[in-house]
Amino acid sequence: MTNGKPTSAQSRRRFLKTAAGAATLAASALHAPTILAQPSKVKVGFLLPYTGTYAQLGKAITDAFKLHVDEHGGRLAGRAIEYVQVDSEANPAKATDNTNRLVNLEKVDVIVGPVHSGVAVAMVRVTRESGTLTIDPNAGAGVVTGALCAPNVFRTSFSNWQPSYPMGKVLAERGMKKAVTLTWKYAAGEEAIGGFVENFKAHGGSIVKDLWVPFPKVEFQSLLTEIASIKPDAVFVFFAGGGAVKFVKDYAAAGLRNSVPLFGSGFLTDGTLKAQGDAAQGLETTLHYGDSLILPKNLAFREMYAKAAGREADVYAVQGYDAAQLLRIGLEAANGDVKAQKKMIGAMESAEIDSPRGKFTLSKAHNPIQDIYLRKVVGMENKVEGVAHKALADPATGCKMA
């Protein structure tokens, strides 16, 4: 060192030492295992009933949705799925708060739900404003794919009008000209009955009387007495879940099955046959699914679902399964990027869903265009008798897609 400064030899040695250290670090980094950041999970929020009259419907939708995800190794388009379940309680008064919880607090990427039409209306009012991708796996409120339709709102089930409409023609062509209708007094019931009445009248039938019961009440005795006094050619009803079980059993106990034929949209006997027992035998309904459909997709689905859920599949399970299929199609088109919503929506709009019900596409309003089957209860099965209406599309009244 000269005058406190390193000599040229000392500087050279220090340089070589530093360079060697840097080279060692570089070599270590080159051979170190690569650590890749894992993509975040896609957060799916279920807004479904897990208690009350519709609890089994919510459970079937949830189980079947998860079944499709599990078929793909717990991932869709390479993204792991995280679930957040909120009990809707089939209560419209709580729907806005419950939806806001999923959107703003839980910050879900997708909402799947609900079952109840009143809940659906409140839910969609929130999600169409927030832009949250929404897949309705059951609630048939016409306004969801009607006046409240939106690019981010899809349905994998039906409109309330859809399953009931074909039965009007079926009964009229059998020579049944006078009918009584009966349902819960709420949106789903009113729209379901409206579909039947529209087609029944168009084919020469007339409605003797419309009867109503408050939702979710199941006290039917006075109404059954009134039906017995009217003696119509047929009774058409809309009930589902626990209410459907009670009504079918009460109708049979009142002795009306032998004097006034009972018909309904298929929810009357879907997922309810075990509880209804002999009272349901021979009942005919119209719906977009039937247990006995001889389709490879349906046979495979029913086997997988029974094994996974420990019970037989029904229409609610099919709709939940197809909700997961639709989401997968969207995510695959966007390479798993849930933020690439335009790509997702475009793929979902043009999708052909290979469903256990048979293949279907979506209308411009995002409602299924699907076959409606005529079914008859035989044992513990809704046996398909034929197609009551081929590729039926909902009118989507008031839809102005942005």
TARA-V188338 format. One record per residue. PHI is phi in degrees with one decimal (999 if undefined). OMEGA is omega in radians with two decimals (999 if undefined). D_FIRST is the distance of its C-alpha to the first C-alpha in Angstrom with 1 decimal. Layout:
phi	omega	d_first
PHI	OMEGA	D_FIRST
PHI	OMEGA	D_FIRST
//
This chain:
phi	omega	d_first
999	-3.11	0.0
-120.2	-3.13	3.8
52.7	3.10	6.6
80.9	-3.12	5.9
-107.8	3.12	5.3
-67.5	3.08	4.4
-71.4	3.13	5.1
-63.4	3.13	8.8
-67.0	3.11	9.4
-63.9	3.13	7.8
-62.1	-3.12	9.9
-66.0	3.13	12.7
-61.9	3.14	12.9
-64.5	3.13	13.0
-62.5	-3.12	15.6
-63.7	3.13	17.7
-65.1	3.14	17.8
-65.3	3.14	19.0
-62.9	3.13	21.4
-63.3	3.12	22.8
-63.0	3.13	23.5
-64.2	3.13	25.2
-63.9	3.12	27.3
-62.0	3.12	28.3
-62.9	3.14	29.5
-62.5	3.13	31.3
-64.8	3.13	33.0
-63.1	3.14	34.1
-64.1	-3.11	35.6
-64.3	-3.07	37.4
-96.9	3.13	39.1
-71.8	3.10	39.8
-62.0	-3.13	43.5
-75.9	3.12	44.5
-108.9	-3.11	45.8
-96.1	3.09	48.4
-70.1	3.12	49.8
-77.1	3.12	53.5
-63.8	3.13	55.9
-64.9	-3.13	57.6
-75.9	2.97	61.2
-82.9	-3.05	64.2
-95.4	-3.12	66.0
-106.8	3.11	69.8
-101.0	3.05	71.9
-93.1	2.99	75.4
-111.8	-2.99	78.0
-138.7	3.11	80.9
-78.9	3.08	83.6
-116.6	3.02	82.8
-138.5	3.05	85.7
86.9	-3.04	89.2
-54.3	-3.03	91.8
-102.4	-3.05	89.2
-58.5	-3.11	86.7
-67.1	3.11	87.4
-68.2	3.11	87.0
-62.2	-3.14	83.5
-66.7	3.14	82.6
-62.9	3.13	83.9
-61.9	-3.13	81.9
-61.4	-3.10	78.7
-61.7	-3.09	79.2
-73.6	3.07	79.9
-60.6	-3.13	77.0
-65.6	3.11	74.6
-59.8	-3.14	76.5
-65.4	3.10	75.5
-63.2	3.13	71.9
-63.6	3.07	71.9
-58.8	-3.11	73.4
-105.1	3.05	70.2
71.6	3.13	67.9
79.9	-3.12	67.6
-133.5	3.00	66.0
-123.5	-3.10	67.4
54.2	3.09	65.5
81.1	-3.11	62.6
-104.1	3.05	62.4
-67.5	-3.09	63.2
-111.2	3.04	66.0
-111.5	-3.08	66.0
-108.7	2.99	69.4
-126.6	-3.09	70.4
-107.2	3.07	74.1
-121.7	3.14	76.1
-76.8	3.13	79.8
-72.5	-3.08	81.8
58.8	-3.05	84.8
50.9	-3.04	86.8
-117.0	-3.13	86.8
-59.2	-3.11	86.5
-64.4	-3.13	86.0
-101.6	-2.98	82.7
-66.4	-3.12	81.6
-63.8	3.12	79.7
-63.2	-3.13	77.6
-64.4	3.12	77.0
-66.9	3.10	75.9
-60.8	3.09	73.6
-61.1	-3.14	72.0
-68.3	-3.08	71.2
-74.4	-2.97	70.0
-95.3	-3.12	68.1
-90.4	-3.12	67.2
-79.8	3.13	66.7
54.0	3.13	65.6
-71.1	3.09	67.3
-85.3	-3.08	67.0
-141.3	2.99	70.7
-110.6	3.07	73.8
-116.8	-3.13	76.5
156.3	-0.06	79.8
-107.8	3.01	82.4
-104.1	-3.05	85.8
-80.4	-3.11	87.9
-63.0	3.13	88.8
-63.8	3.08	88.6
-66.0	-3.11	85.1
-61.2	-3.11	84.2
-61.5	3.13	85.3
-65.7	-3.13	83.2
-61.3	-3.07	80.2
-66.8	3.09	80.3
-59.7	3.10	80.6
-79.0	-2.99	77.1
-72.7	3.10	75.4
-70.3	3.09	76.7
-81.7	-3.12	75.1
-78.5	-3.09	71.8
81.6	-3.14	71.7
-65.6	3.11	71.2
-59.9	-3.02	72.4
-130.4	3.07	75.7
-124.1	-3.13	77.8
-90.0	-3.08	81.3
-95.3	3.09	82.4
-160.7	-2.97	85.9
-51.0	-3.00	87.0
-100.5	-3.10	89.5
-50.5	-3.08	89.9
-57.3	-3.06	91.0
-66.7	-3.12	88.9
-61.4	3.05	85.6
-110.4	3.05	86.1
-112.8	-3.06	88.6
-63.1	3.14	87.9
-99.7	-3.12	84.6
-60.0	-3.11	83.3
-156.4	-3.13	79.6
-56.0	-3.07	77.1
-91.7	-3.09	75.2
-112.2	-3.13	78.4
-126.6	3.08	79.8
-134.5	3.09	82.6
-114.4	-3.08	83.2
-117.7	-2.98	86.5
-174.5	2.84	89.5
-96.1	-3.10	91.1
-56.6	3.14	93.8
-66.2	-2.90	96.3
-61.0	-3.06	95.4
-66.9	-3.07	96.7
-81.9	-3.04	99.9
-53.6	-3.08	101.0
-62.5	-3.10	102.3
-65.6	3.09	104.5
-58.9	3.12	106.7
-69.6	-3.13	107.8
-56.3	-3.09	108.2
-70.6	3.13	110.6
-62.3	3.14	112.6
-72.2	3.04	113.1
-88.2	3.12	114.5
87.7	3.09	117.2
-85.2	-2.99	115.7
-108.4	-3.11	116.5
-125.8	-3.07	116.1
-133.0	2.98	112.9
-112.3	3.06	111.5
-112.1	-3.12	107.7
-151.5	3.10	105.8
-163.4	2.97	102.2
-69.2	3.13	99.8
-87.0	3.02	99.8
-159.2	-2.96	96.3
-54.3	-3.10	94.6
-60.7	-3.14	94.3
-63.5	-3.11	97.9
-63.5	-3.12	99.3
-71.8	3.11	97.4
-64.7	3.11	98.3
-63.9	3.14	102.0
-59.7	3.11	101.8
-63.0	3.11	100.8
-61.6	-3.08	103.7
-60.4	-3.13	106.2
-55.2	-3.08	105.2
-77.4	3.12	105.9
-63.7	3.13	108.9
-67.6	3.14	110.6
-63.1	3.14	109.7
-109.3	2.99	111.7
95.0	3.14	114.7
-85.9	3.08	113.9
-136.6	3.14	114.3
-97.7	3.14	112.6
-71.9	3.14	115.2
-161.7	2.99	112.7
-99.8	3.13	109.0
-112.2	-3.06	108.2
-135.3	3.02	105.0
-137.2	-3.13	103.4
-61.0	3.07	100.4
-80.2	0.04	97.0
-105.3	-3.09	96.3
-59.8	-3.11	99.8
-132.3	3.06	101.7
-97.0	-2.98	105.1
-110.2	-2.92	107.3
-57.1	-3.10	110.8
-64.6	3.13	112.5
-72.0	3.10	111.1
-66.9	3.08	112.4
-64.0	3.12	115.8
-66.5	3.10	115.8
-60.8	3.13	114.9
-60.3	-3.13	117.8
-76.3	-3.13	120.2
-75.1	-3.13	119.0
56.6	3.11	119.3
-75.2	3.08	117.1
-71.9	-3.10	116.6
-159.5	3.01	113.0
-121.3	3.09	110.2
-116.5	-3.06	106.7
-132.6	2.94	103.9
-126.8	2.99	100.1
-145.5	3.13	98.6
-146.2	3.07	95.4
59.7	-3.10	93.8
-61.7	3.11	95.7
-65.0	3.11	98.2
-65.4	3.12	99.2
-60.3	-3.11	99.8
-62.3	-3.08	102.0
-65.1	-3.11	104.0
-61.3	3.13	104.8
-68.5	3.12	106.0
-67.6	-3.14	108.0
-62.6	3.12	109.6
-67.9	-3.12	110.8
-64.3	3.13	112.0
-78.7	3.11	114.1
80.4	-3.07	115.9
-79.9	-3.10	114.9
-56.3	-3.09	113.4
-84.6	-3.08	116.9
-117.9	-3.12	118.3
-130.7	-3.12	115.5
-59.6	-3.12	112.8
-108.0	3.10	109.2
-134.3	3.11	106.4
-168.6	2.92	102.9
-69.9	-2.92	99.5
-62.4	3.14	97.7
-65.7	3.12	95.8
-61.0	-3.05	99.0
-124.6	-3.13	98.6
-97.0	-3.10	95.0
75.3	-3.04	93.0
-125.6	-2.96	96.2
-61.9	-3.13	98.5
-60.5	-3.13	97.8
-74.8	-3.11	98.7
-79.0	3.09	101.7
59.0	-3.07	103.3
-62.6	-3.09	106.8
-62.0	-3.09	107.1
-92.1	-3.03	104.9
-58.4	3.09	106.7
87.2	-3.13	107.9
-65.6	3.12	106.1
-111.1	-3.13	105.1
-142.1	3.04	102.1
-119.5	-3.10	100.0
-162.3	-3.12	96.2
-86.8	3.09	93.3
-151.0	3.04	92.8
-145.3	-3.08	95.0
-53.6	-2.95	94.2
-91.2	3.14	96.1
-59.1	-3.12	94.4
-89.5	3.10	94.1
-127.3	-3.14	90.8
-52.0	-3.13	87.9
-64.0	-3.12	85.5
-68.7	-3.13	87.9
-63.0	3.13	88.6
-67.7	-3.14	84.9
-62.0	-3.10	84.1
-63.1	3.12	86.9
-66.3	-3.13	85.9
-65.5	-3.09	82.2
-66.3	3.14	83.1
-59.4	3.14	85.6
-69.0	-3.07	83.1
-79.3	-3.02	80.3
-99.6	3.14	82.5
76.8	3.09	85.3
-155.6	-3.10	88.0
-74.5	3.12	89.6
-72.7	3.05	88.1
-138.7	-3.07	89.9
-61.7	-3.13	89.5
-66.8	3.08	87.0
-63.5	3.13	84.7
-58.8	-3.10	85.2
-66.9	3.08	84.1
-68.3	3.11	81.0
-61.6	-3.12	80.1
-71.8	3.04	80.5
-63.0	3.10	78.4
-68.2	3.09	75.5
-60.7	-3.12	76.4
-64.2	3.10	76.3
-62.8	3.13	73.0
-60.1	-3.14	71.5
-60.1	3.11	72.8
-64.2	-3.12	71.2
-65.8	3.13	67.8
-63.5	3.13	67.8
-65.6	-3.12	68.5
-99.1	-3.12	65.5
52.8	3.06	63.2
83.8	-3.12	63.2
-87.2	-3.08	62.0
-66.4	3.12	64.5
-80.0	3.11	63.2
-82.9	-2.96	64.5
-67.4	3.14	67.9
-62.5	3.09	69.5
-64.3	3.13	68.9
-61.5	-3.10	70.2
-61.8	3.13	73.3
-59.1	3.14	74.1
-68.9	-3.14	74.0
-67.2	3.13	76.0
-64.0	-3.08	78.6
-96.9	-3.05	79.3
-69.2	2.88	79.1
-110.8	-3.06	81.9
-85.8	3.06	81.7
-84.2	-3.01	82.9
-95.0	2.99	84.5
-58.9	3.11	86.7
-78.8	-2.95	89.4
113.2	-3.10	89.2
-63.4	3.08	86.9
-145.0	3.06	86.7
-117.5	-3.14	85.0
-112.2	3.07	84.4
-74.3	3.10	86.3
-62.1	3.11	84.7
-87.8	3.10	85.0
75.9	3.05	83.0
-109.9	-3.13	86.0
-60.0	2.92	87.0
-99.8	-2.88	89.7
-148.4	3.06	91.3
-73.6	3.03	94.4
-112.0	-3.04	96.6
-98.9	2.94	98.4
-92.6	-3.06	101.8
-124.7	3.10	101.4
-136.5	3.14	103.8
-74.2	3.07	103.1
-131.3	-3.06	104.1
65.1	3.13	103.1
-104.5	-3.06	99.5
-138.5	2.96	98.7
-88.4	-3.01	98.9
-79.6	-3.13	100.5
-73.5	3.11	100.0
-96.7	3.14	103.4
163.9	3.10	102.2
-94.0	3.14	100.3
-78.3	3.09	102.0
-155.2	-3.10	99.9
-85.4	3.03	97.5
46.2	-3.12	94.2
-80.6	3.10	95.1
-109.6	3.07	92.9
-71.5	-3.13	92.9
-66.2	3.09	94.1
52.1	-3.10	90.9
-57.3	3.08	92.9
88.0	-3.10	90.9
-74.3	3.03	87.6
-130.4	-3.04	85.7
-67.2	-3.13	82.4
-70.3	999	79.7
//
